[in-house]
Amino acid sequence: MVKLTILKLQRSSIGLSKGIRDVIQSLGLGKRHSIAYCEANPVSAGKIFKVKELVSVNEVENKMSKYEERKARAPPSGFTVVNRRFPTA
């Protein structure tokens, strides 16, 4: 099974050199917080090493669908009571 690497662009590429911006674009990343999947191989590892301060990297077995990605980022629905001022019986 091929291992996949999830890349998430943490910082903007504004003000960086054209070479760094080209590497970010070749990895499939565009805007901040965009997510891209790439295979774990020496070529992509070299690109990731070049922009390691700008991206966060995780390894996964399967690619998540857009719906699953959105659901993972969403906050929990409803609300939670942290501390009650007056205890109830």
ZIGI-V8315 format. One record per residue. N is the residue number from 0. RES is the residue in one letter. PSI is psi in radians with two decimals (NA if undefined). Layout:
n-><N/N>
res-><RES/RES>
psi-><PSI/PSI>
This chain:
n-><0/1/2/3/4/5/6/7/8/9/10/11/12/13/14/15/16/17/18/19/20/21/22/23/24/25/26/27/28/29/30/31/32/33/34/35/36/37/38/39/40/41/42/43/44/45/46/47/48/49/50/51/52/53/54/55/56/57/58/59/60/61/62/63/64/65/66/67/68/69/70/71/72/73/74/75/76/77/78/79/80/81/82/83/84/85/86/87/88>
res-><M/V/K/L/T/I/L/K/L/Q/R/S/S/I/G/L/S/K/G/I/R/D/V/I/Q/S/L/G/L/G/K/R/H/S/I/A/Y/C/E/A/N/P/V/S/A/G/K/I/F/K/V/K/E/L/V/S/V/N/E/V/E/N/K/M/S/K/Y/E/E/R/K/A/R/A/P/P/S/G/F/T/V/V/N/R/R/F/P/T/A>
psi-><2.36/2.26/2.44/2.60/2.26/2.24/2.38/2.14/1.99/-0.61/2.69/2.70/0.18/2.28/-0.05/2.89/2.80/-0.60/-0.77/-0.73/-0.64/-0.67/-0.76/-0.75/-0.65/-0.43/-0.18/0.26/2.57/-1.49/2.98/2.55/0.27/2.65/2.41/2.61/2.41/2.73/2.57/1.72/2.94/-0.57/-0.89/-0.55/-0.67/-0.69/-0.75/-0.70/-0.58/-0.53/0.54/-0.44/-0.27/-0.31/2.75/2.49/2.33/2.59/2.39/2.89/-0.74/2.66/2.32/2.60/2.92/-0.67/-0.76/-0.67/-0.79/-0.69/-0.62/-0.56/-0.33/2.50/2.82/2.53/2.74/-2.71/2.85/2.49/2.08/-0.81/2.26/2.38/-0.73/2.01/2.52/2.74/NA>
